[in-house]
Structures are given as structure tokens and as C-alpha cells.
Amino acid sequence: MGRMYGKGKGISKSAQPYKRTPPSWVKTKPEEVVEQITKLAKKGLAPSQIGTTLRDSCGIPSVKSITGSTILRILKMNGLASTLPEALYHLIQKAVSIR
């Protein structure tokens, strides 16, 4: 959003914490997180939806800090990743809906 009396747009935004270790209050083991990710992927959720579900329902703030790898890499290791990147898939959906 622009400023009223200036031409700057600002750079304020939220950021991930720099600390790479999981918080002390997270008691979930990496194997359990991988199991939950595969279960949600088999239901048909996209990686971003899986991350949101884990954050909101299971109390897992960051999958990468707990497991050491991202959700997409875990899905690729288990053969559950889609062939199209998620962003491209949503762009195609938007283009089809505009037609």
C-alpha cells in the first residue's frame, strides 16, 4: 500500500524465525509428521494446504525444522508429489475459469 505523503511502499511483512531448531514445546517426532503428511496427501491436499492443516490442527509450526526437509521433498520421496508445480496448476485453473 502506498504512503499518503511519499512515494515509498514499505517493506513491512512477517518473516520466519531464523532459528532452525524446532521449538521446545513441539513434542511431535519426525516420523509422525511424515506419516501425517502422507495421509493428508493421499486425501488429495496440495502441499500448501498440508502445511496449513498441520499448523492449525496439529500445532506443527514448521515441518522443515522438525523433519529437516520440506513437505514437497517428503512427498517426492514417497512418490506422492504431483507432476505440475502447485503454482502453475493454480495459474492454469485461473486461466480456464476466465475463458
C-alpha positions in Angstrom: 0.0 0.0 0.0 1.3 3.4 -0.9 2.1 6.2 1.5 0.0 9.4 1.7 2.8 11.9 1.5 5.6 9.9 -0.1 6.3 7.5 -2.9 7.5 4.6 -0.8 5.6 1.4 -0.5 7.2 0.0 2.7 8.8 -3.4 3.3 6.9 -4.5 6.4 6.0 -8.2 6.4 6.1 -11.2 8.6 9.1 -13.4 8.5 10.1 -16.9 9.5 12.2 -17.1 12.6 15.9 -17.6 11.9 16.4 -20.3 14.5 16.4 -23.6 12.6 15.7 -25.9 15.5 12.1 -26.8 16.4 10.6 -25.0 19.4 10.9 -26.8 22.8 7.1 -27.1 23.1 6.8 -29.3 20.0 6.8 -32.9 21.1 5.9 -34.5 17.7 8.5 -36.9 16.3 9.7 -36.5 12.6 8.3 -39.9 11.7 4.8 -38.9 13.0 5.0 -35.7 10.9 5.9 -37.6 7.7 3.1 -40.1 8.4 0.6 -37.2 8.8 1.9 -35.5 5.6 1.5 -38.7 3.5 -2.0 -39.3 5.0 -3.1 -35.8 4.0 -1.5 -36.1 0.5 -3.5 -39.3 -0.1 -6.6 -37.4 0.7 -5.8 -35.1 -2.2 -4.5 -32.0 -0.4 -1.8 -29.7 -2.0 1.5 -29.1 -0.2 0.4 -25.6 0.9 -2.9 -27.0 2.3 -1.0 -29.7 4.1 1.2 -27.1 5.8 -1.8 -25.0 6.8 -3.6 -28.1 8.2 -0.5 -29.2 10.2 -0.1 -25.7 11.6 -3.7 -25.1 12.5 -4.8 -28.6 13.6 -1.7 -30.4 14.8 0.3 -27.5 16.2 3.3 -28.1 14.0 4.8 -24.6 13.2 7.4 -25.6 10.6 7.8 -29.0 9.0 11.3 -28.3 7.8 12.6 -27.5 11.4 11.2 -30.8 12.7 11.9 -33.2 9.8 14.8 -31.5 8.1 13.1 -31.5 4.7 10.2 -29.6 3.2 6.7 -31.0 2.6 7.3 -31.3 -1.2 10.5 -33.3 -0.7 8.8 -35.6 1.6 6.0 -36.1 -0.9 8.6 -36.7 -3.7 10.4 -39.4 -1.6 7.1 -41.2 -1.0 6.0 -40.8 -4.7 3.0 -38.6 -3.9 4.1 -35.3 -5.5 2.2 -34.1 -8.5 3.8 -33.7 -11.9 2.9 -30.0 -12.1 4.2 -27.4 -9.6 1.4 -26.1 -7.4 1.7 -22.5 -8.5 1.4 -23.5 -12.2 -1.6 -25.7 -11.5 -3.4 -22.8 -9.9 -2.5 -20.5 -12.8 -3.9 -23.0 -15.3 -7.1 -23.2 -13.2 -7.5 -19.5 -13.1 -7.0 -19.2 -16.9 -9.6 -21.9 -17.5 -12.1 -20.2 -15.3 -11.6 -16.9 -17.1 -12.4 -18.4 -20.5 
